[in-house]
Amino acid sequence: MVTRVATVAFEGIEARAVDVQVQIAPGAVAFTVVGLPDKAVAESRERVRAALIASGLALPAKRITVNLAPADLPKEGSHYDLPIALAVMGAIGALPEDALSSYCVLGELALDGSITAVAGVLPAAMAANGRGLGLICPAATGPEAAWAAGDMDVLAPRSLIQLANHFKGSQVMARPRPAIAAPAGTMPDLRDIKGQEGAKRALEIAAAGGHNLLFNGPPGAGKSMLAARLPSILPPLDPRELLEVSMIQSVAGQLKDGALSNRRPFRQPHHSASMAALVGGGLNARPGEVSLAHGGVLFLDELPEFTPQVLDSLRQPMETGEVMIARANHRVTYPARFQLVAAMNPCRCGMALEPGYTCRRGRTSVAPRNTAPASPDRSWTGSICASKSPRSPLSTSSCRRRRKARRRPPPGSRRRGIGRAPGLPARPCRLPPPMRPVRPP
């Protein structure tokens, strides 16, 4: 006899149906998991065994085979622990046979039998609702699953014992309620910026038209401060955008306590970020910064410090609004419709725009600064000027003093003369002319 429990496998933000099949047959004592599992899924047999023992159940001394169908689909993650455990409990008679037929199950088991949170509950709930099934998920992610549908049957147990008591009728669990995350502090407001009227006007135009923006100005002019206040003047998320943003955050495991956030995302990766960190990738094809900024703002500070390969990888997401991560055995597509805001200094020292000062390193550093990806009719470049006081360390006079100091040769680097007498100036060293070959007569 084979016991079946429905679960899902994630491909991006899509949840594909997976059937967990458990068979207990006479033979050598073994616990085998097949169906192209990864390391986390293969280790689930030890967590399932320990959780069942902690719940007062013992595995029979028989051969237990777990098949994850379809077998050609890679199975990744620890959310297969709970469906495997429930299928084993149904196979040994600890649960009614028809109790799990109308549910989709996912969750990770601890050694004491408790159920811990996993990523991707919201896409799994949406897929289960589309198939006409209920959902069994950890209690920590119950509010997240409740957003799928108001009439959907959602069970959020804290342990295996609580779930078994619910199916036996001795304990009834209430349906979790949808939750909205409390705002973490006050959002940066555009009213905090004094001056820079031209830059604020450009920021308002970019917010109204969804344009990309590039700030070019000296350090301390307020480029990062302006970019951080762009989400405060953007329109609120509509229900479709809120669902897409929340599904990406759910797959990435960034929804705290299952509560959704109604704020537009603002992502600010460091300039040392790799291509996989920016566009997504890795072993399990996780979403990158461009997908986590979907529906919001992606701010690239110190734009010329990013490698050209990383900047070139932004072209396809900016044109199509999605990013495709190709692997040998599968492809993953994440939405990536964001608003790009970048900031850069005019030169290496940042003072090339100051009156009366010329940066000697400007030409060598400005050349690679025009390689930023641009979307047609969606980009704007602005320069930000900042007035410096005479006493400022970045003033013109101090820059001139530093320039003169750089011209001075370091001690001990002057040429020594030949036959220098004490008290006489050093004479330059003159080498004899090179010898020319003598031609035979």
N, C-alpha and C positions, 0 to 999 in steps of 0.2 A: 504494500500500500504506500502511496506517495502523497505527502501533505504539501500543499501549495500556499504560498503567501506572496502577495504582490508588493513590489517596491519599485524604485526608479534608479536610473543611471543618468548622470548629468553630462550633457554635451553643450558647453556654454551655459546659457540660461534656459535651455530646453531640457526637459526631463523625459527620458525614454523609459518605457515600461520594461521592467525586469521581473521574471517569475522565479521565485526561490522555491526549489523542489527538494524535499528531504525524504529519504528512504532509509528505514532501519531494517536490516536483514541479518539473518544468522551468518556467522563467519568470524573471521579474526577481528578482534577488538581494534577498531580504527575510527578516526574522525577525519574525513576527507572532504575538501572544498574544491570543486572543479567549476569551469566556466570562465576561464581567462581572468582570474583574480590577481590583484597586485599584492604587495607585501602586507599592507594593512588589512586587506580582506582575508588573506591566508592566516594571519595571526588572530582572526576573530574566533577561531575554534577554542583557543585557550581562554579568551574572555567569556565566551558563552559557557564553557564548562565551569569556570569559577563562579559566574553569576547564578547558574542553575543550582550549584551546590550551596551557595549562600542563601538561596531562596527555599531550600529544603527539598530539592529535587535531585535525584541521582540519575546519571545517564546509564542506560542499559549496557550490559557487556556484550554488545553486538557491533556489527559494522554499520556506521552512520555515514551516508553519502549525501553531500549537499551539492546541488547543481544550480548554477545561476544562468538561466536562459534569457536571451539567446547567447550561445557559447562563444560566438565570434565578436561580441561586443566587450571591450575592456571594462572591467569593474574596478573602480578606484574609490577609496574613502572608507571610513569606519562606520558609515550609517547602515551597513548591512548586518551589524551585530544583532539588533533587535528583531528584524524579520527572520534571521536564522534561528534565534532563540525561540521565537514564537512558533515557528514551523516544527522545531524539535519538540516543544511542549505539546503541540497538537498531535504529533506522531506517537508520543508515549501516552496520550490520553489525559494530560493535565489540563487541557482546554477543550471545549466543545468543538466538534469537527466543523460546524458551519459558522463559528464565531468570527473567523478571520476572513471569510470569503468576500465581504463587502468593504474591506479596508485596504488602504495602501499604508505600508509601515516603513518607518526609517528612524534610526536612533542608535546611539553608541552605548554600550554597556560598561559599567565599572565592575570591579571584582566583587563588590558587595551586593550586586544586584540592582543598583540604582541606574537610572537612565540619564545620560548626560547630553548636552546640546550638540547639534551638528549643524553644518552649513547647508544652505539650499532648501530650507523647509518651505519657503514661499513658492518657488517654482514647482516643487513636488506637490504642494496643495493645489496649485492651479491645474497641474496635469491630472491629479486624482479627481478633481471636480469635473474636468472635461470627460473623464471616463465613467462618471457616475459613481465614484467610490468615496468613502470617507477616508479619514487620515488619522493615524496613530503616530504621534511624535513626542519628543521630550517635553516636559512641563515648562522648561525655560524658553522654548520656542513656540508654545501654544498661542500666545497673542499674535505672532507672525502668521501662523496658519489660519487664524480666524478671519484674516482679510480676504481669503480666497472667495468665499461666498457666505451669505448670511444664513442659509439653510443647510449648510454642509455639516455633516456629522464629524466632529473633531474631538479626539481623545488625547489628553496630554498627561499621562501618568508619570509619577516620580520614580517608580520601581516596578519590577516584574510582579511582585506580590500584589501591589495595588491594582495593576491591570488584570491579574487573574481573579481577584475578588470582584472586580467590576463585571467580568463575564459570567461569574458564578451567581451574581445578584446580591452578594453580601455587602457590597460597597458601590455606590453610584457616583461617578465623577461628573462634575458640571462642565459645560462647554466653556472654553476660555474666551475672553473678550478681546476684541482688537484694541491695540494700544498705540499711542503716538508718543514718540520720545520727547521728553521735556527739553526745551532749548537750553543748551549748555552755554550760558552767559549771553550777553548782548551782542547782536550781530554788528560788526563794524559799519558805521554810518558815514555817508559822504559829507555830512555836515561837520565832521571833525577836521576836515582839511580847510585851512585858511590860505587864501591865495590860489595860484595856479588855475585861473579861470579858464584859460584855453584848454588845459589838460582835462579839467572837469567837464567842459563842454564836449570834448572828444569822447570822454567816457560815456556821457549821456547818449550821444549819437550811436556809439557802438552798442549800447544796451538796447536802444530802440530798434536798430536794424539787424542785430545779431552779427555785427562785423567783428573781425579779428583786429587786434590792436598791438602796436609796438611802441613802447616808450623808449626814448633815447635822451639821456641826460646825465649830468654829473652825479656822483654819490651824494646822498642826502637831499636830493631834490624832491623825493616823495613818490618815486615810481612804484615801489612795493606797496606803499600805503594806499595809493590810488587803486591798484589792482585788487587789493584785498577788499575794497568797498564796492566792487562791481556787482557781486551777488545781491547787495542790499537794494539796488535799483532795478534788478531784473524782475519780470512778472512772475507771479507764483506758479508753482507746478500744477499742471492740470492732472486729472485722474490718470490718464494714460502715461504721462511722463513720470508721475509718482510711482506707478506700478513698475515701469521699466527700471527706474533708478533703484527701487527697493529690491527688485529681483537680482540686479547686479550686486548690490551690497549683501544680499543674502547668500549668493554663491561665494562671494569673497569672505564671508563670515564676519561682516562688520556691523550687523544689526545687534545691538546690545539688548538683551532681555526680550527679544522678539518685537521691539517697538520700532515702528517706521518713523522716518524723519521727513518733514515737509519742507526742509530747506534745500536749496539748490547746492550741489556739491562744489567745493572749491579745493582743487588739488594743486599742490606746489612741490613737485619733485626736485631733488637736488641735481645740480648740473653733472654730477658723476653717475647718474642713473644709466643703466644699460638699456639696450634696445628691448630686451625681454621685460624689464621692469616698466618701460614706458608704454609699449604697445601690447604687452601680455606675452605669456609663454611659460617656459619652465617645463618641469617633468609632467605636471598634470594640466598644462595649458590654462593657467590662472589668468583672470582679467588684469590688465595693466592700468596705468594711470589714465590713459585716454578713455578707457571704458568706465573707470571709477569716476571720471569727470563728466560722464554722459548727462546731458541736461543742465550742465553747470559751466564752470570756468576752469580751464587748465592754464596755470600761470607758470611760465618758464623764466625764472630770474637768472641773470647772467647768461643770456642766450648764446653769445659766442663761445662760452666755455663748454657747451654741449658738443659732442663729437658729430661730424657731418653725417655719419651713418644713422645716428639717432634722429637727427632733424629730417633726413630724407625719408625715414620711416613714417613720418606724420603725413605725408602727401596723400596716400590712399585713404586713411581714415577721414581726413578733412574733405576729400572729394565725395566719398560714398556714404559717410556717416556710420560706417561699421568697420570692424577689423576682423580679418580672417586669419586664424592661426592654424597652419597645416602641419600635420604630423604624419608619420609613416602609415599609421593604421586608422587615423580618423582626422576630421577637420572640425574646428570649433569657430563659431562666429559670435562676436560680442558687439552690441551696439556701441557706437563711439561718436555721437553727435555733440560736440562741445564747442565752446567759444575760447579761442586761443588768445591769450594776452602774454606778451613777452616784454622784457626789460633788458636794457644793455647800456653800457657806458660808451661814450664816444671814442675812447681810446683806453690804453692799458692803465694809465694813471687816472683817467676820468676827468681831466681838466682841459681837454682840447678845445672846449667851447668858451673858456674863460678869456676875456679880452686881454690882449697883451701877452699871451702865453701861447707858445707853440710846442706841442708835444713831439719830441723827436722819434718816439716809438709809434706815432699815430698811423703812419702809412703801412707799417708792417702788421699792425693789429687790426686795421680797418678792412684790409683786403678780404679776409675770410668772414667778415661780419655781414656780408650780403648774401649768405647762403640759407637764410631762413625760409621755410616753405611758405608759400603765399597762395591763397585761394582767390580766384578772379572775382573782382567786385566785392570782396569781403575783408579787405585789409586796409589799415590806415596807419601811417607812421607819423609820430609827433616827437618834437624835441622839447625837453623840459629844461628850463634854465633856473638856476638858483643863485641868489646873491650871497656872496661871502663877505664877511666883515674883514677889515684889514688885519685884525688880530687872529683870524682863523688860521689854523695850520694848513688849510688848503687855499689860502689867499695867493695872489699873484706874486707878491714879494717873496713869500716863503718858497714858492715854486722856483723863482729865479735863483734863490740862494741854494736850493738843492741842485739845480742844474749846474751852477758853478762848482759846487762840491763834487759833482760827478765828473766834471772836466779835469779836476786835479788828479794827477797820477798818484797812485798809492806809494807809500814810502818804500824805498829800495828798488823802485822800478825804473829809475832814470839810468841812462846809459853812462857807463864809466869810460873816462878817457884813457888813452894810452900814454904812459909816462907822466901822469899827473903829479905835479909838485904840490907840496903843502901850501895852502892859501891861494892857489890858482884855480880858475874855473875849469871845469871838466871839458875836454875836447871830444868831439864826436869820433867814434871809431870808424876809420876809413879802411876798407878792404881793398886789396889790389884788384885791378881789372882781371876778368877771366882770361885764361890763356887760350890762344887760338892755335889750331893745328897748322904746322908748317908744311906747305905743299912742296914736293920735290921739284927740282928744276927740270 
